[in-house]
Amino acid sequence: MKLKDLFWDYSFNEAELRSLLEGKVNKVSHLDKAGLYARILTSMRWYEIVDLVGKERLEELLDDEVLTKIYSKDLRRKFTIAKRILHQ
């Protein structure tokens, strides 16, 4: 799945979003890395997410700043549990 497909409601291009994901830029328009991660978490399956960001960045992906950007309480709770399990 392309990152730009996750942002069908904005006019971001793939290269901009990849640069943000890789940490080459801090923002793309109004979108920061926490917002990108939140959209990834709410739009992709877990194994797709792991393939995209890598196991080494799961802690960053599940950061509290990211989780607070997830609107669904149920989804936020599930990712909080995943974060707890990963930190054991």
N, C-alpha and C positions, 0 to 999 in steps of 0.2 A: 504494500500500500504506500502510496506517495504521501508525504506530509501535507502537501498542498490540498489533497483530497479531504483532509481533516478540517480544513478551513474553507469550505465551500462558500461560506458567508463573507469572506474577505478576499482581497485580490493579492495575496502573497504568492510569490513564486517559490518553487522547490529549492532553488539555490539559497535564497534568503533564509528559509526555514532550516535548511541543513547547516548553514553558518551559525545560526542561533543554537541549534542542538549541539554542535561541536564546540561551542564556546568561542567562536571567532568574533562574534559580535554580541553585545549585551541586550540589544533590542532590535526588533523589526517593527517599524511604525510604533504602535502602542503595546505590542506583544513582547513580554519578557520571557525568560526561560521557564519561570514558574508557571506562567500561563500556557506555554507550549507543553510542558509536562502534564498539566492538568487536562488539556485537550487530548493528549495522547492516552492518558489513563482512562478517560471517559469514552474514548472512541475506538480503542483497539482491544484485541484479546491479549491476555497475559503473556502468552508465549511469543506473540508478535512484538509486544513491548520489550520483552527481554532480548529478542533478536535485534531490535532497533537500537536500544540504548546500551545494551551489554550488562552483564551481571555486576560488573564493577561499579556501575553508576546507579544501581537500584536504590541505594541509601539516599542519594541526591534526588532521585525521582520521587521518593516517598517522604520527602522533607515536609515538615509541618506547614511551611509557606505554600507549598504546592497543594497539600491536602485541604487547606482552608479555602482554596479556589474552586473546589468541587462542590457544586450546588446540592447534589443528592446526599442526604444524610446517610442513607443505607450504603451507598458506594464509598463514601468517605470512611465509614466504619469498617467496611471490608478491607480497604487499603491500610487503615490503621492497624488492623489485626495482622495483615501481611507484613507490615513494617516490623511489628513486634516479633513475629516468628522469625523473620530474617536476621534480627539482631540477637537472637539467642545463641 
